[in-house]
């Protein structure tokens, strides 16, 4: 009996050691490509151009930089809200549509993700400019007299980013809604619930994990987006990722660039931690 127990203990110990060995390549990858660069940014942000927290004080004490922070978070929040409002009904339709049509629409959604980001952004520049299709159509229909300013401002940035971010809301939401048993909705209807009550009291609460996951993904990605805001927003509506690029590439100021990047990283990780905690609590209930 004792040898068997010893053998079992050795097997469990070997299994644990083997599992850790499989983690070593992933840990090395994370260390080399994430932890080390972040530490280098942190060191440069407190050492260049002189030791101290002067970069952070200048970044957080300037009204110009604070306006860029406000632009970044406002655009990210608006893009997230609009993406959820548009993506939810699309995900719901994908979940209840016949399989043939659902696959077709899903293929269109996925194809939009595979299309080159730069090409999609330039396409929106063509559509939104003063002589673009949208303004010409609105003028032709008599809805407006003069072209609307849809580019080189936050409106254009929001439109372009919502289009790019929609799949990241639709896909997780579709999976969550498909996992909901239709019998639950039928039971609510049989108990006298109206269609609105079935949605607000049954479908919406059950799909909240998908909404939260999609919203967090869109918000975090929007905070660090560069190409679309740079092309559709212009220099007068700069966002934080553009500020970091300007510090590093144009001004060659790695200290300020590192400080701005680390502030963005800390905010992103804080939001991610809150989201993990929220989902964990719900899962525990």
C-alpha positions as CSV (number, residue, x, y, z in Angstrom):
1,X,0.0,0.0,0.0
2,X,2.8,2.4,0.9
3,X,4.7,1.9,-2.4
4,X,1.5,2.6,-4.3
5,X,0.9,5.8,-2.4
6,X,4.5,6.8,-3.0
7,X,4.2,6.1,-6.7
8,X,1.0,8.2,-6.9
9,X,2.7,11.1,-5.1
10,X,5.6,10.9,-7.4
11,X,3.3,10.9,-10.4
12,X,1.5,14.0,-9.2
13,X,4.8,15.7,-8.6
14,X,6.1,14.8,-12.0
15,X,2.9,16.0,-13.5
16,X,3.2,19.4,-11.8
17,X,6.8,19.7,-12.9
18,X,5.9,18.8,-16.5
19,X,3.1,21.3,-16.5
20,X,5.5,24.1,-15.4
21,X,8.0,23.1,-18.1
22,X,5.3,23.6,-20.7
23,X,4.7,27.2,-19.3
24,X,8.4,28.2,-19.6
25,X,8.3,29.2,-23.4
26,X,5.1,31.3,-22.8
27,X,6.7,32.9,-19.7
28,X,9.9,33.7,-21.7
29,X,7.8,35.2,-24.5
30,X,5.8,37.4,-22.2
31,X,8.9,38.5,-20.3
32,X,10.9,39.4,-23.5
33,X,8.2,41.0,-25.5
34,X,6.0,42.6,-22.8
35,X,7.6,42.9,-19.3
36,X,11.1,44.0,-20.5
37,X,9.9,46.7,-22.9
38,X,7.5,48.1,-20.3
39,X,10.3,48.2,-17.8
40,X,12.5,49.9,-20.3
41,X,9.8,52.5,-20.9
42,X,9.4,53.0,-17.2
43,X,13.1,53.5,-16.7
44,X,13.3,56.0,-19.6
45,X,10.2,57.9,-18.4
46,X,11.9,58.6,-15.0
47,X,15.5,59.1,-16.2
48,X,15.1,61.1,-19.5
49,X,15.8,64.0,-19.9
50,X,16.6,64.1,-16.2
51,X,15.9,61.8,-13.2
52,X,12.6,62.3,-11.5
53,X,8.9,62.4,-12.1
54,X,9.1,65.6,-14.2
55,X,7.6,63.9,-17.3
56,X,4.6,62.7,-15.4
57,X,4.1,66.1,-13.8
58,X,4.4,67.8,-17.2
59,X,2.0,65.3,-18.8
60,X,-0.7,65.5,-16.1
61,X,-0.2,69.2,-15.4
62,X,-0.6,70.6,-19.0
63,X,-4.1,71.6,-20.2
64,X,-3.0,70.6,-23.8
65,X,-2.1,67.0,-22.7
66,X,-5.2,66.8,-20.5
67,X,-7.4,67.7,-23.4
68,X,-5.8,64.9,-25.4
69,X,-6.6,62.5,-22.5
70,X,-10.2,63.7,-22.5
71,X,-10.5,63.3,-26.3
72,X,-9.1,59.8,-26.0
73,X,-11.5,58.6,-23.3
74,X,-14.5,60.5,-24.7
75,X,-14.0,58.9,-28.1
76,X,-13.4,55.5,-26.7
77,X,-16.5,55.7,-24.5
78,X,-18.7,57.0,-27.4
79,X,-17.4,54.4,-29.8
80,X,-18.0,51.6,-27.2
81,X,-21.6,52.8,-26.5
82,X,-22.5,53.1,-30.2
83,X,-20.8,49.8,-31.1
84,X,-22.9,48.0,-28.4
85,X,-26.1,49.6,-29.4
86,X,-25.6,48.6,-33.1
87,X,-23.9,45.3,-32.4
88,X,-26.5,43.9,-30.0
89,X,-29.3,43.7,-32.5
90,X,-27.0,42.4,-35.2
91,X,-25.7,39.7,-32.9
92,X,-29.3,38.8,-31.9
93,X,-30.3,38.5,-35.5
94,X,-27.3,36.3,-36.2
95,X,-28.3,34.1,-33.3
96,X,-31.9,33.5,-34.4
97,X,-31.6,33.6,-38.2
98,X,-31.7,30.4,-40.3
99,X,-28.2,28.8,-40.5
100,X,-27.8,29.6,-44.1
101,X,-28.4,33.3,-43.8
102,X,-26.5,33.5,-40.5
103,X,-23.4,32.1,-42.1
104,X,-23.6,34.6,-45.0
105,X,-24.0,37.6,-42.7
106,X,-21.3,36.3,-40.3
107,X,-18.9,35.9,-43.3
108,X,-19.5,39.6,-44.2
109,X,-18.7,40.6,-40.6
110,X,-15.6,38.5,-40.5
111,X,-14.5,39.7,-44.0
112,X,-14.6,43.3,-42.8
113,X,-12.1,42.4,-40.1
114,X,-9.8,40.8,-42.6
115,X,-9.8,43.8,-44.9
116,X,-6.7,46.0,-44.6
117,X,-7.2,48.6,-41.9
118,X,-5.6,51.4,-43.9
119,X,-7.8,50.6,-46.9
120,X,-10.9,50.8,-44.7
121,X,-9.9,54.1,-43.2
122,X,-9.1,55.6,-46.6
123,X,-12.5,54.4,-47.8
124,X,-14.2,56.3,-45.0
125,X,-12.2,59.4,-45.9
126,X,-13.6,59.2,-49.4
127,X,-17.1,58.7,-48.1
128,X,-17.1,61.4,-45.4
129,X,-15.3,64.3,-47.2
130,X,-17.3,67.4,-48.2
131,X,-17.6,66.1,-51.8
132,X,-18.0,62.5,-50.8
133,X,-20.9,60.1,-51.3
134,X,-22.6,60.8,-48.0
135,X,-22.7,64.6,-48.3
136,X,-23.7,64.4,-52.0
137,X,-26.6,62.0,-51.2
138,X,-27.9,64.2,-48.3
139,X,-27.7,67.3,-50.5
140,X,-29.4,65.4,-53.4
141,X,-32.3,64.4,-51.1
142,X,-32.7,67.9,-49.9
143,X,-31.9,67.1,-46.3
144,X,-29.0,69.6,-46.1
145,X,-28.0,72.7,-48.0
146,X,-24.2,72.7,-47.3
147,X,-21.9,69.7,-46.8
148,X,-21.5,68.5,-43.3
149,X,-18.0,68.5,-41.7
150,X,-17.5,64.8,-41.2
151,X,-13.7,64.5,-41.5
152,X,-10.8,66.2,-39.6
153,X,-12.9,66.1,-36.4
154,X,-14.0,63.7,-33.7
155,X,-17.2,62.9,-35.7
156,X,-15.2,61.2,-38.5
157,X,-13.0,59.4,-36.0
158,X,-16.1,58.0,-34.2
159,X,-17.7,56.9,-37.4
160,X,-14.6,55.2,-38.7
161,X,-13.8,53.5,-35.4
162,X,-17.3,52.2,-34.8
163,X,-17.2,50.5,-38.2
164,X,-13.9,48.9,-37.3
165,X,-14.9,47.9,-33.8
166,X,-18.3,46.4,-34.5
167,X,-17.1,42.8,-35.1
168,X,-15.5,42.8,-31.7
169,X,-18.9,43.3,-30.1
170,X,-20.9,41.2,-32.5
171,X,-18.9,38.0,-32.2
172,X,-18.8,37.6,-28.4
173,X,-22.4,38.7,-28.1
174,X,-23.6,36.2,-30.8
175,X,-21.9,33.4,-28.9
176,X,-23.5,34.3,-25.6
177,X,-27.0,34.8,-27.1
178,X,-26.8,31.5,-29.0
179,X,-26.0,29.8,-25.7
180,X,-29.2,31.0,-24.1
181,X,-31.9,28.3,-24.0
182,X,-34.9,29.5,-26.1
183,X,-37.1,27.6,-23.6
184,X,-36.3,30.3,-21.0
185,X,-37.8,33.0,-23.2
186,X,-40.8,30.8,-24.0
187,X,-41.4,30.1,-20.3
188,X,-41.3,33.9,-19.6
189,X,-43.9,34.4,-22.3
190,X,-46.1,31.7,-21.0
191,X,-45.9,33.3,-17.5
192,X,-47.4,36.5,-19.0
193,X,-44.3,38.5,-19.8
194,X,-44.6,40.9,-22.7
195,X,-42.0,41.0,-25.5
196,X,-40.4,44.0,-23.8
197,X,-40.3,42.3,-20.5
198,X,-38.8,39.1,-22.0
199,X,-36.0,41.3,-23.4
200,X,-35.3,43.5,-20.4
201,X,-35.8,40.9,-17.7
202,X,-34.6,37.7,-19.4
203,X,-32.5,38.1,-22.6
204,X,-30.6,41.3,-21.6
205,X,-29.5,40.1,-18.1
206,X,-28.4,36.7,-19.5
207,X,-26.4,38.4,-22.3
208,X,-24.7,40.9,-20.0
209,X,-21.4,38.8,-19.9
210,X,-21.2,39.1,-23.7
211,X,-21.9,42.8,-23.6
212,X,-19.3,43.4,-20.9
213,X,-16.7,41.4,-22.8
214,X,-17.3,43.1,-26.1
215,X,-17.5,46.6,-24.5
216,X,-14.2,46.1,-22.6
217,X,-12.5,44.9,-25.8
218,X,-13.7,47.8,-27.8
219,X,-13.0,50.4,-25.1
220,X,-9.4,49.2,-24.5
221,X,-8.6,48.9,-28.2
222,X,-10.1,52.4,-28.9
223,X,-7.8,53.9,-26.2
224,X,-4.7,52.8,-28.1
225,X,-5.9,53.2,-31.7
226,X,-3.6,55.2,-34.0
227,X,-4.3,54.9,-37.7
228,X,-8.0,55.8,-37.9
229,X,-7.8,58.9,-35.5
230,X,-4.7,60.1,-37.3
231,X,-6.3,60.0,-40.7
232,X,-9.9,61.0,-39.9
233,X,-9.2,63.3,-37.0
234,X,-6.2,65.4,-37.9
235,X,-3.8,67.1,-35.6
236,X,-6.4,69.4,-33.9
237,X,-8.2,66.3,-32.5
238,X,-5.2,64.2,-31.4
239,X,-5.6,61.1,-29.3
240,X,-3.2,59.6,-26.9
241,X,-1.6,57.0,-29.2
242,X,-0.8,59.9,-31.7
243,X,0.7,61.9,-28.8
244,X,3.0,58.9,-28.0
245,X,4.0,58.6,-31.6
246,X,4.7,62.3,-31.9
247,X,6.9,62.3,-28.8
248,X,8.9,59.3,-30.0
249,X,9.1,59.9,-33.7
250,X,9.0,63.7,-34.2
251,X,10.3,65.1,-31.0
252,X,12.6,62.1,-30.1
253,X,11.5,62.6,-26.5
254,X,11.4,59.0,-25.1
255,X,10.9,60.2,-21.6
256,X,7.6,61.9,-22.3
257,X,6.6,59.2,-24.8
258,X,7.2,56.5,-22.2
259,X,5.3,58.4,-19.5
260,X,2.3,58.8,-21.8
261,X,2.4,55.2,-22.9
262,X,2.6,54.0,-19.3
263,X,-0.3,56.1,-18.2
264,X,-2.4,54.5,-20.9
265,X,-1.1,51.0,-20.0
266,X,-2.0,51.5,-16.3
267,X,-5.5,52.7,-17.1
268,X,-6.0,49.8,-19.5
269,X,-4.8,47.2,-17.0
270,X,-7.0,48.8,-14.3
271,X,-10.1,48.5,-16.5
272,X,-9.2,44.9,-17.4
273,X,-8.8,44.1,-13.7
274,X,-12.2,45.6,-12.9
275,X,-13.8,43.6,-15.7
276,X,-12.2,40.3,-14.6
277,X,-13.5,41.0,-11.0
278,X,-17.0,41.8,-12.3
279,X,-17.2,38.6,-14.4
280,X,-15.7,36.5,-11.6
281,X,-18.4,37.8,-9.1
282,X,-21.2,37.0,-11.6
283,X,-19.8,33.6,-12.3
284,X,-19.6,32.9,-8.6
285,X,-23.2,33.7,-8.1
